[in-house]
Amino acid sequence: MARLRLLTSTTLVLIAGGAIIAQPASAADAPAADASAATDSAQSRPVDNGIAEGSDIVVTATLANEIAPVTSSLETTQPQAIVSRSFIEDSLPATADFNQLALITPSFSTSGGNGGMGISESKGRLRGFQDGEYNITYDGVPFGDTNDPSHHSNTFFPSDTVETVVVDRGPGNASNLGQATFGGSVNLFSRATRADAGMTARAEYGSFNTFLGRAMVQSGKIDSLGGTEVLLGGQYVTTDGRLTYSGYHQTNLFGKAVIPIGPSVTLTLLSTYNKNHFNQPDNDGITLAQEAQYGKTFQLNNDPNSPQYFGYNYTDKTTDFEVATLEADIAPGSRLENRAYTYFYNNATISVADTTVPAGPDNATTNADGTKNIGHIPGYTKLNSYRTYGDILKGIFDLGPATLTVGGWIEWNVTHRKRYQYDMTDGGPDAMAYDYNQKTPVGVPKYINYDQDSRGNQEQVFAELELRPTSTIKITPGIKYIDFTRKLNAIANQKTHSPANFTASWSDTLPFLTVNWQPNDRLALYAQYAKGFLAPPLSVLYNYDPSNNTVQPETSTNYQLGFVFHGSHLSLDADVYKIDFNNKFASQKINGDTVFYNQGGVTYKGVEGQATYAFDNGLALFVNASRNFAEANDTGLQVKDAPYMTAAAGVLFHHGPVKASVIDKVTGAQYADDANTGAYRIPAYNTTIASLGYSFGRFGVQATVSDLFDSTAVNKIDINDGPPGDVMNSNDQYHFQPGREWSISLTAKI
């Protein structure tokens, strides 16, 4: 939970999950709405004069920062980008997922999302680090899959559950928690409760027959419950989708209560529930031959004799996420924070095994007796279901010229994953023609591809001391210890089809050191040295004998320097970085078994910057850019799926009832393979979003056009059969930008 920071200078303050409000030095200097918001928040939330984490971000309230879509804090100790709620609300379609909220920031790019804005899953990348190599948090809680810390962009948190996004491009201090600390963090903060009662409703219609309806109800301060504030929300989305026969339906419910227990204790309860149903193959994307025959919008059809039949390819996903946060001033200058949480993910998928082939004799299933069913469509049912539990405890102690923060994180999960082969044509179990040789145990049917339970346990303890030798300098050394354990128990292990009962553990101690120097109230300079850690994925136990593995956790050493400047009309920040990434995961076949080991590393380095200039009439110009190297140490080549650069620029206007913006994001060239093969080079592509809104008192209308220039460029290639050679006969799968989309929304505020 965020807290209001009361400062003597004019600031923008993120409160209760990240709402940005103006807090001038005196109420007389403030616009009426902002002064009211600041007063209500100060009355309903405890005051904290220190930055503990996450959404306690202080941003100087200049003209530039009030309108900028992205800015940074003078308090930061690493490169940072804060995405405002006004940008999320006024410049993006309501269907946008959290990767698209972060896309405007330097060094961040996305791939996938080919079915439309937020309609199909996208994957984010930060400085060339892939999804699963950096953290994503929600209200300070790291979350991700249990086999590796990857994420699903449209599964947990629609944009209406997110108040603001803070992208930290670095490991942070020792108190920054998560499985993948070395790549950075995308920090999402939940919608804020308000002291005034009210309701907001929004209806949106747009391309692909997309309809969105959402509502949020604020209880306001309930005096009979000690000043409790409650927020309830819901959203429903239905669409045909950009891709053929690929409908998508989403239902989301959200609730949050901020409960003052006493003058210095606050309990925040949060829960969100999400359910998705969509038609899509488990391994999506189309071949170049399919694109030539059917076009870039092809994915599925209505022919039951075809592997692309929509009735054979669909997924149901259900998730929930709950957090109970207790914050208490336990003594003068001493504060306790505790977050207890749980989240659930259930993915039930039916999919054809290979949608890159047409209907015909190339499709066949195999019966248990070895006979083949020519022309039958092979497929499978897949389940990935897990529940994660955790607790984060922090103690913050003011020692006069220093602040000590100590704490720990404990998390465990329970996962069931299985995949059964299936004859789509007959609707019965399918043995498939896998050659398990002598490894197939008696009693395990061959139609069971895998059926396994797994457990994950991790503990992290940390301590950091913020030293203040002068009023303008903060030096923060810290240390963190990590212990991570994986356990797997399978009647049929993935990849081997054999029973398995394996355990593996890894641990490490990580040092941190950050410095922030503010020579005046407009300028800050910072430096960071930090170690990072990522435990091996569950797949290192997908073998016959894990004792043959020599794999160790991936580690990194981060060096960063930068500055932040907030002038009256100009907001500017820039940085340089170098990251030595070691122990890259690799595997090889030895005596028929897959053995995992570490092979070399990658050097990440680059320069990043962003700026906003605001004129007095409500007009602002925005730009950011990055030059990113992600070079393998053994070859000197750029690692796959790592763009060489990113850039963004835009014009924003906000005056009276009119809000307008045009923002363009460029993702630089990249390769789909580590060998940098010419045929797998993905040229730079861009996304331009234009938005225009007008308010009529309590009502408003907004029109948004995404991908204004209708780009359908390739943004991802899945390599399935090595170097392409004759690309038209390759079964490599290509993903394309969705092209131009439009939406019109109506909003009512009561």
VENPEHU-V237729 format. One record per pair of residues at least 12 apart in sequence whose C-alpha atoms are under 7 Angstrom apart, sorted by the first residue. I is the first residue (numbers start at 1). J is the second residue. D is the distance in whole Angstrom. If there is no record, write none. Layout:
BEGIN
{{I/J/D} {I/J/D}}
END
This chain:
BEGIN
{{1/16/6} {1/17/6} {1/139/6} {1/325/7} {2/15/5} {2/16/4} {2/17/5} {2/18/7} {2/55/5} {2/56/6} {3/15/5} {3/16/6} {3/45/7} {3/46/7} {3/47/7} {3/48/7} {3/56/6} {4/41/7} {4/42/7} {4/45/7} {4/47/6} {4/48/7} {5/47/6} {5/48/6} {5/49/6} {8/25/6} {9/24/7} {9/25/5} {10/23/6} {10/24/4} {10/25/5} {10/60/6} {10/61/6} {11/23/5} {11/24/6} {11/58/7} {11/59/6} {11/60/4} {11/61/5} {12/58/6} {12/59/5} {12/60/6} {12/61/5} {13/57/7} {13/58/5} {13/59/7} {14/55/6} {14/56/6} {14/57/6} {14/58/7} {16/192/5} {16/193/7} {17/55/6} {17/163/6} {17/189/5} {17/190/5} {17/191/6} {17/192/5} {18/55/6} {18/163/5} {18/164/5} {18/189/6} {19/85/7} {19/163/6} {19/164/7} {19/192/7} {21/34/6} {21/37/7} {21/38/7} {22/34/6} {22/61/6} {23/35/7} {23/38/6} {40/195/6} {41/195/7} {44/227/7} {46/264/6} {54/140/6} {55/189/7} {57/73/6} {58/73/6} {58/75/7} {59/72/7} {59/73/5} {59/74/7} {60/566/7} {62/567/7} {62/568/5} {62/569/6} {63/568/6} {63/569/5} {63/614/6} {64/569/5} {64/570/6} {64/571/6} {64/612/6} {64/613/6} {64/614/5} {65/571/7} {67/620/7} {68/612/6} {69/83/6} {69/84/6} {69/87/5} {70/82/5} {70/83/5} {70/84/7} {70/105/7} {72/564/7} {74/523/7} {74/524/5} {74/564/6} {77/514/6} {77/515/6} {77/516/6} {77/526/5} {77/527/6} {77/528/7} {78/168/7} {78/169/7} {78/170/6} {78/172/7} {78/526/7} {78/527/7} {78/528/6} {78/560/7} {79/168/6} {79/169/5} {79/170/7} {79/562/7} {79/575/7} {80/167/6} {80/168/5} {80/169/6} {81/105/6} {81/166/6} {81/167/5} {81/168/7} {82/165/6} {82/166/4} {82/167/6} {83/164/6} {83/165/5} {83/166/6} {84/164/6} {85/163/6} {85/164/5} {88/101/7} {91/661/6} {91/691/5} {92/704/7} {93/704/6} {93/743/7} {94/159/7} {95/117/6} {95/118/5} {95/159/7} {96/117/5} {96/118/4} {96/159/6} {97/118/5} {97/153/6} {97/154/6} {97/158/6} {97/159/6} {98/153/6} {98/159/6} {99/122/7} {99/124/6} {99/153/6} {102/165/7} {104/648/7} {104/665/6} {106/608/6} {106/624/6} {106/625/6} {106/626/6} {106/646/7} {106/647/7} {107/126/6} {107/127/5} {107/626/6} {107/646/6} {108/125/6} {108/126/5} {108/127/6} {109/124/6} {109/125/5} {109/126/7} {109/667/6} {110/122/6} {110/123/5} {110/124/4} {110/125/6} {111/123/5} {111/124/7} {111/715/6} {111/716/6} {112/715/7} {112/716/7} {112/735/6} {114/735/7} {114/736/6} {114/737/5} {114/738/5} {115/241/6} {115/242/5} {115/243/6} {115/738/6} {116/241/6} {116/242/6} {116/738/6} {118/154/6} {119/241/7} {119/248/7} {121/152/6} {121/153/6} {121/154/6} {122/153/6} {127/628/6} {128/630/6} {128/641/7} {128/642/4} {128/643/6} {129/183/6} {131/150/6} {131/151/7} {132/148/7} {132/149/5} {132/150/4} {132/151/7} {132/180/7} {133/180/5} {133/183/6} {134/180/5} {134/181/6} {134/182/7} {134/183/4} {134/184/5} {134/185/6} {135/178/6} {135/179/7} {135/180/5} {135/181/6} {135/184/6} {135/185/4} {135/186/6} {136/185/6} {136/186/5} {136/187/6} {137/186/6} {137/187/5} {137/188/6} {138/187/6} {138/188/5} {138/189/6} {139/188/6} {139/189/5} {139/190/6} {142/177/7} {142/178/5} {147/537/6} {147/538/5} {148/537/5} {148/538/7} {149/179/7} {155/274/7} {156/274/6} {156/319/6} {161/190/6} {161/191/6} {162/188/6} {162/189/6} {162/190/5} {162/191/5} {163/189/6} {163/190/5} {163/191/4} {163/192/7} {164/188/6} {164/189/6} {165/186/7} {165/187/6} {165/188/5} {165/189/6} {166/186/6} {166/187/5} {166/188/7} {167/185/6} {167/186/5} {167/187/6} {168/184/6} {168/185/5} {168/186/6} {169/184/5} {169/185/7} {170/182/6} {170/183/6} {170/184/4} {171/183/7} {171/184/5} {171/530/7} {171/532/7} {173/478/7} {173/512/6} {174/462/6} {174/463/7} {174/464/6} {174/478/5} {174/479/6} {174/480/6} {174/512/6} {175/462/6} {179/534/6} {180/533/6} {180/534/5} {181/532/5} {181/533/6} {182/531/7} {182/532/4} {182/533/6} {182/556/6} {193/218/7} {193/229/6} {193/230/6} {193/231/6} {194/218/7} {194/220/6} {194/229/7} {195/220/4} {195/221/5} {195/229/7} {196/220/4} {196/221/6} {197/218/5} {197/219/5} {197/220/4} {198/217/6} {198/218/5} {198/219/7} {198/750/5} {199/216/6} {199/217/4} {199/218/6} {199/749/6} {199/750/5} {200/215/6} {200/216/5} {200/217/7} {200/748/6} {200/749/4} {200/750/6} {201/214/6} {201/215/4} {201/216/6} {201/747/6} {201/748/5} {201/749/7} {202/214/5} {202/215/6} {202/745/7} {202/746/6} {202/747/4} {202/748/7} {203/745/5} {203/746/5} {203/747/7} {204/743/7} {204/744/6} {204/745/4} {204/746/6} {205/743/5} {205/744/6} {205/745/6} {206/742/5} {206/743/4} {206/744/6} {207/741/5} {207/742/6} {207/743/7} {208/239/6} {208/240/5} {208/241/5} {208/242/6} {209/239/5} {209/240/6} {210/238/6} {210/239/4} {210/240/7} {211/237/6} {211/238/5} {211/239/6} {212/236/6} {212/237/4} {212/238/7} {213/235/6} {213/236/5} {213/237/7} {214/234/6} {214/235/4} {214/236/6} {215/233/6} {215/234/6} {215/235/7} {216/232/6} {216/233/4} {216/234/7} {217/231/6} {217/232/5} {217/233/6} {218/230/6} {218/231/5} {218/232/7} {219/231/6} {226/260/6} {227/260/6} {228/257/7} {228/258/6} {228/259/5} {228/260/6} {229/257/6} {229/258/5} {229/259/7} {230/256/6} {230/257/4} {230/258/6} {231/255/6} {231/256/5} {231/257/6} {232/254/6} {232/255/5} {232/256/7} {233/253/6} {233/254/5} {233/255/6} {234/252/5} {234/253/4} {234/254/6} {235/251/6} {235/252/5} {235/253/7} {236/250/6} {236/251/5} {236/252/6} {237/249/6} {237/250/5} {237/251/7} {238/250/7} {242/297/6} {242/738/7} {243/297/5} {243/298/6} {243/299/6} {244/297/6} {244/298/5} {244/299/5} {244/300/6} {244/301/7} {245/300/5} {245/301/6} {245/310/6} {246/278/7} {246/279/5} {246/280/6} {246/300/7} {247/278/6} {247/279/6} {248/277/6} {248/278/4} {248/279/7} {249/276/6} {249/277/5} {249/278/6} {250/275/6} {250/276/4} {250/277/7} {251/274/6} {251/275/5} {251/276/7} {252/273/6} {252/274/4} {252/275/7} {253/272/6} {253/273/5} {253/274/7} {254/271/6} {254/272/4} {254/273/7} {255/270/6} {255/271/5} {255/272/6} {256/269/6} {256/270/4} {256/271/6} {257/269/5} {257/270/7} {264/328/6} {264/329/5} {265/327/6} {265/328/4} {265/329/7} {266/326/6} {266/327/5} {266/328/6} {267/325/6} {267/326/5} {267/327/7} {268/324/6} {268/325/5} {268/326/7} {269/323/6} {269/324/5} {269/325/7} {270/322/6} {270/323/5} {270/324/6} {271/321/6} {271/322/4} {271/323/7} {272/320/6} {272/321/5} {272/322/7} {273/319/6} {273/320/4} {273/321/7} {274/318/6} {274/319/5} {274/320/6} {275/317/6} {275/318/4} {275/319/6} {276/316/6} {276/317/5} {276/318/6} {277/315/6} {277/316/5} {277/317/6} {278/314/6} {278/315/6} {278/316/7} {279/310/6} {279/313/6} {279/314/4} {279/315/6} {280/313/5} {280/314/5} {281/313/5} {281/314/7} {281/351/5} {281/352/7} {282/351/6} {285/733/5} {285/734/5} {285/735/5} {286/299/7} {286/356/7} {286/733/5} {286/734/5} {286/735/7} {287/356/6} {287/731/6} {287/732/6} {287/733/5} {287/734/6} {288/728/6} {289/728/5} {289/729/7} {296/736/7} {305/359/6} {306/358/6} {306/359/5} {307/352/6} {307/355/5} {307/358/7} {307/359/6} {307/377/6} {308/355/6} {312/350/6} {312/351/6} {312/352/6} {312/424/7} {313/350/6} {313/351/4} {313/352/6} {314/349/6} {314/350/6} {314/351/7} {315/347/7} {315/348/6} {315/349/4} {315/350/6} {316/347/6} {316/348/5} {316/349/6} {317/346/6} {317/347/5} {317/348/6} {318/345/6} {318/346/5} {318/347/7} {319/344/5} {319/345/5} {319/346/6} {320/343/5} {320/344/5} {321/342/6} {321/343/4} {321/344/7} {322/341/5} {322/342/5} {322/343/6} {323/339/7} {323/340/6} {323/341/4} {323/342/7} {324/339/6} {324/340/5} {324/341/6} {325/338/6} {325/339/4} {325/340/7} {326/338/5} {326/339/7} {333/397/6} {333/398/5} {334/396/6} {334/397/4} {334/398/6} {335/395/6} {335/396/5} {335/397/6} {336/394/6} {336/395/5} {336/396/6} {337/393/6} {337/394/5} {337/395/6} {338/392/6} {338/393/5} {338/394/6} {339/391/6} {339/392/5} {339/393/7} {340/390/6} {340/391/4} {340/392/7} {341/389/6} {341/390/5} {341/391/6} {342/388/5} {342/389/4} {342/390/6} {343/387/6} {343/388/5} {343/389/7} {344/386/6} {344/387/4} {344/388/6} {345/385/6} {345/386/5} {345/387/7} {346/384/6} {346/385/4} {346/386/7} {347/383/6} {347/384/5} {347/385/6} {348/382/6} {348/383/5} {348/384/7} {349/381/6} {349/382/5} {349/383/6} {350/380/6} {350/381/5} {350/382/6} {351/379/6} {351/380/6} {351/381/7} {352/378/6} {352/379/4} {352/380/6} {353/378/6} {353/379/4} {353/380/7} {356/731/6} {360/375/5} {361/374/6} {361/375/5} {362/375/7} {363/375/5} {363/376/6} {363/377/6} {364/376/5} {364/377/6} {364/378/7} {365/377/7} {365/378/6} {365/423/7} {365/430/6} {365/432/6} {366/430/6} {366/431/6} {366/432/5} {366/433/6} {367/430/6} {367/431/6} {368/431/5} {376/423/7} {376/425/5} {377/423/6} {377/424/5} {377/425/6} {378/422/6} {378/423/5} {378/424/6} {379/421/6} {379/422/5} {379/423/6} {379/424/6} {380/419/7} {380/420/5} {380/421/4} {380/422/5} {381/419/6} {381/420/5} {381/421/7} {381/422/7} {382/418/6} {382/419/4} {382/420/7} {383/417/5} {383/418/5} {383/419/6} {384/416/6} {384/417/5} {384/418/7} {385/415/6} {385/416/5} {385/417/6} {386/413/7} {386/414/6} {386/415/4} {386/416/6} {387/413/6} {387/414/6} {387/415/7} {388/412/6} {388/413/4} {388/414/7} {389/411/6} {389/412/6} {389/413/6} {390/410/6} {390/411/4} {390/412/6} {391/409/6} {391/410/6} {391/411/7} {392/408/6} {392/409/4} {392/410/7} {393/407/5} {393/408/5} {393/409/6} {394/406/6} {394/407/4} {394/408/7} {395/407/6} {401/467/6} {401/468/5} {401/469/7} {402/465/7} {402/466/5} {402/467/4} {402/468/6} {403/465/6} {403/466/5} {403/467/7} {404/464/6} {404/465/5} {404/466/6} {405/463/6} {405/464/5} {405/465/6} {406/462/6} {406/463/4} {406/464/7} {407/461/6} {407/462/6} {407/463/7} {408/460/5} {408/461/4} {408/462/6} {409/459/6} {409/460/5} {409/461/6} {410/458/6} {410/459/5} {410/460/7} {411/457/6} {411/458/5} {411/459/7} {412/456/5} {412/457/4} {412/458/7} {413/455/6} {413/456/5} {413/457/7} {414/454/6} {414/455/5} {415/453/6} {415/454/5} {415/455/6} {416/452/6} {416/453/5} {416/454/7} {417/451/6} {417/452/5} {417/453/6} {418/450/5} {418/451/4} {418/452/6} {419/448/6} {419/449/5} {419/450/5} {419/451/6} {420/447/6} {420/448/5} {420/449/5} {421/447/5} {421/448/6} {421/449/7} {429/447/6} {430/447/5} {431/446/5} {431/447/4} {432/447/6} {439/498/7} {440/497/7} {440/498/6} {441/498/6} {449/494/7} {449/497/6} {450/492/5} {450/493/5} {450/494/5} {450/497/6} {451/490/6} {451/491/6} {451/492/5} {451/493/6} {452/489/6} {452/490/4} {452/491/6} {452/492/7} {452/493/6} {453/488/6} {453/489/5} {453/490/6} {454/487/5} {454/488/4} {454/489/6} {455/486/6} {455/487/5} {455/488/6} {456/485/6} {456/486/5} {456/487/6} {457/484/6} {457/485/5} {457/486/7} {458/483/6} {458/484/4} {458/485/6} {459/482/6} {459/483/5} {459/484/7} {460/480/7} {460/481/6} {460/482/5} {460/483/6} {461/480/6} {461/481/5} {461/482/7} {462/479/6} {462/480/4} {462/481/6} {463/478/6} {463/479/6} {463/480/7} {464/476/6} {464/477/6} {464/478/4} {464/479/6} {465/477/6} {465/478/6} {472/517/6} {472/518/5} {472/519/6} {473/516/6} {473/517/4} {473/518/6} {474/515/6} {474/516/5} {474/517/6} {475/514/6} {475/515/5} {475/516/7} {476/513/6} {476/514/5} {476/515/6} {477/512/6} {477/513/4} {477/514/6} {478/511/6} {478/512/5} {478/513/6} {479/510/6} {479/511/5} {479/512/6} {480/509/6} {480/510/5} {480/511/7} {481/508/6} {481/509/4} {481/510/6} {482/507/5} {482/508/5} {482/509/6} {483/506/6} {483/507/4} {483/508/7} {484/505/6} {484/506/5} {484/507/6} {484/535/7} {485/504/6} {485/505/4} {485/506/6} {486/503/6} {486/504/5} {486/505/6} {486/538/7} {487/502/6} {487/503/4} {487/504/7} {488/500/7} {488/501/6} {488/502/5} {488/503/6} {489/501/4} {489/502/7} {493/542/6} {494/542/6} {495/542/6} {495/543/7} {496/542/7} {496/543/6} {496/544/7} {502/541/7} {506/535/7} {510/531/5} {510/532/7} {511/530/6} {511/531/6} {512/529/6} {512/530/4} {512/531/7} {513/528/6} {513/529/5} {513/530/6} {514/527/6} {514/528/4} {514/529/6} {515/527/5} {515/528/7} {522/565/6} {522/566/5} {522/567/6} {523/564/6} {523/565/5} {523/566/7} {524/563/6} {524/564/5} {524/565/7} {525/562/6} {525/563/4} {525/564/6} {526/561/6} {526/562/5} {526/563/6} {527/560/6} {527/561/4} {527/562/7} {528/559/6} {528/560/5} {528/561/7} {529/558/6} {529/559/5} {529/560/7} {530/557/6} {530/558/5} {530/559/7} {531/556/6} {531/557/5} {531/558/6} {532/555/5} {532/556/5} {532/557/6} {533/553/7} {533/554/6} {533/555/5} {533/556/7} {534/553/5} {534/554/5} {534/555/6} {535/553/5} {535/554/7} {536/553/6} {540/596/6} {543/593/6} {543/594/6} {544/593/6} {548/595/6} {549/595/5} {549/596/5} {549/597/6} {550/596/6} {550/597/5} {551/596/6} {551/597/4} {551/598/5} {552/583/7} {552/598/7} {553/583/7} {554/582/6} {554/583/5} {554/584/6} {555/581/6} {555/582/5} {555/583/6} {556/579/6} {556/580/5} {556/581/4} {556/582/6} {557/579/6} {557/580/5} {557/581/7} {558/578/6} {558/579/5} {558/580/7} {559/577/6} {559/578/5} {559/579/6} {560/576/6} {560/577/4} {560/578/7} {561/575/5} {561/576/6} {561/577/7} {562/574/6} {562/575/4} {562/576/6} {563/575/7} {569/613/6} {569/614/5} {569/615/7} {570/612/6} {570/613/5} {570/614/7} {571/611/5} {571/612/5} {571/613/7} {572/610/6} {572/611/4} {572/612/7} {573/609/6} {573/610/6} {573/611/7} {574/608/5} {574/609/4} {574/610/6} {575/607/6} {575/608/5} {575/609/6} {576/606/6} {576/607/4} {576/608/6} {577/605/5} {577/606/6} {577/607/6} {578/604/6} {578/605/4} {578/606/7} {579/603/6} {579/604/5} {579/605/6} {580/602/6} {580/603/5} {580/604/7} {581/601/5} {581/602/5} {581/603/6} {582/600/6} {582/601/4} {582/602/7} {583/598/5} {583/599/6} {583/600/6} {583/601/6} {584/598/5} {584/599/5} {584/600/6} {584/601/5} {585/597/6} {585/598/5} {585/599/6} {586/598/6} {586/599/6} {600/633/6} {600/634/7} {601/632/6} {601/633/6} {602/630/6} {602/631/5} {602/632/4} {602/633/5} {603/630/6} {603/631/5} {603/632/6} {603/633/7} {604/629/5} {604/630/4} {604/631/7} {605/628/6} {605/629/5} {605/630/7} {606/627/5} {606/628/5} {606/629/6} {607/626/6} {607/627/6} {607/628/7} {608/625/6} {608/626/4} {608/627/7} {609/624/6} {609/625/6} {609/626/6} {610/623/6} {610/624/4} {610/625/6} {611/623/5} {611/624/6} {618/653/5} {618/654/5} {618/655/5} {619/652/6} {619/653/4} {619/654/7} {620/651/6} {620/652/5} {620/653/6} {621/650/6} {621/651/5} {621/652/6} {622/649/5} {622/650/5} {622/651/6} {623/648/5} {623/649/4} {623/650/6} {624/647/6} {624/648/5} {624/649/6} {625/646/6} {625/647/4} {625/648/6} {626/645/5} {626/646/5} {626/647/6} {627/644/6} {627/645/4} {627/646/7} {628/644/5} {628/645/5} {629/644/6} {630/642/7} {637/676/7} {638/674/7} {639/674/5} {640/670/7} {640/671/5} {640/672/5} {640/673/5} {640/674/5} {641/670/6} {641/671/6} {641/672/5} {642/670/6} {643/667/7} {643/668/5} {643/669/5} {643/670/5} {644/668/5} {644/669/6} {644/670/6} {645/667/6} {645/668/5} {646/666/6} {646/667/5} {646/668/6} {647/665/6} {647/666/5} {647/667/7} {648/664/5} {648/665/4} {648/666/6} {649/663/6} {649/664/6} {649/665/7} {650/662/5} {650/663/4} {650/664/6} {651/663/6} {657/694/5} {657/695/5} {658/693/6} {658/694/5} {658/695/7} {659/692/6} {659/693/5} {659/694/6} {660/691/5} {660/692/4} {660/693/6} {661/690/6} {661/691/5} {661/692/7} {662/689/6} {662/690/4} {662/691/6} {663/688/6} {663/689/5} {663/690/7} {664/686/7} {664/687/6} {664/688/4} {664/689/6} {665/686/5} {665/687/5} {665/688/6} {666/684/7} {666/685/6} {666/686/4} {666/687/7} {667/684/6} {667/685/5} {667/686/6} {668/683/7} {668/684/4} {668/685/7} {669/682/6} {669/683/4} {669/684/4} {670/682/5} {670/683/7} {672/717/6} {682/714/7} {682/715/7} {685/713/6} {687/707/5} {688/706/6} {688/707/5} {688/708/5} {688/709/7} {689/705/6} {689/706/4} {689/707/6} {689/708/6} {690/704/6} {690/705/5} {690/706/7} {690/708/7} {691/703/6} {691/704/4} {691/705/6} {692/704/7} {698/748/6} {698/749/5} {698/750/7} {699/747/6} {699/748/5} {699/749/6} {700/746/6} {700/747/5} {700/748/7} {701/745/6} {701/746/5} {701/747/6} {702/744/6} {702/745/5} {702/746/7} {703/743/6} {703/744/4} {703/745/7} {704/742/6} {704/743/5} {704/744/6} {705/740/7} {705/741/6} {705/742/4} {705/743/7} {706/740/6} {706/741/5} {706/742/6} {707/739/6} {707/740/5} {707/741/7} {708/740/6} {709/740/7} {710/739/4} {710/740/4} {711/737/6} {711/739/5} {712/736/5} {712/737/4} {712/738/6} {712/739/5} {713/736/5} {713/737/6} {714/734/7} {714/735/6} {714/736/4} {714/737/6} {715/735/6} {715/736/6} {715/737/6} {716/734/6} {716/735/5} {717/732/7} {717/733/6} {717/734/5} {717/735/6} {718/732/6} {718/733/5} {718/734/6} {719/732/5} {719/733/7} {720/732/5}}
END
